[in-house]
Amino acid sequence: MALQAGRIALLSVFLATAWAPVAAAAPPESDARHAPAPAPSSAPHPEPTNLDEGKTPAQFFSSSCAVCHQSGQGLAKGRSAGTLASFLRQHYTTSTAQANTLAG
């Protein structure tokens, strides 16, 4: 029994010394993980702006659509003006009025 108690004591000392560097390297429990999230900023957020505002339909097409499409004719092929306007509004423009103008 004394031999077993000695082994347990020796094992305890070994584990304590072996784990000491690991425990020292571990980040301490800090309040940072449990700190409340910062309050939202009370500064006013700027309103979103329409970067294409003031552009003619041709200018808008050349800056936004011409990268992928050679002309507006391909977009309109087989579509009514209303269907085209809906498509343009969903995929390209920021307003219904702009989509209707492009759909022409």
Buried (B, 14 or more C-beta within 10 A) or exposed (E): EEEEEEEEEEEEEEEEEEEEEEEEEEEEEEEEEEEEEEEEEEEEEEEEEEEBEEBEBEEBBEEBBEEEEEEBEEBBEEBEEEEBBBBBBEEBBBEEEBBBBBBE
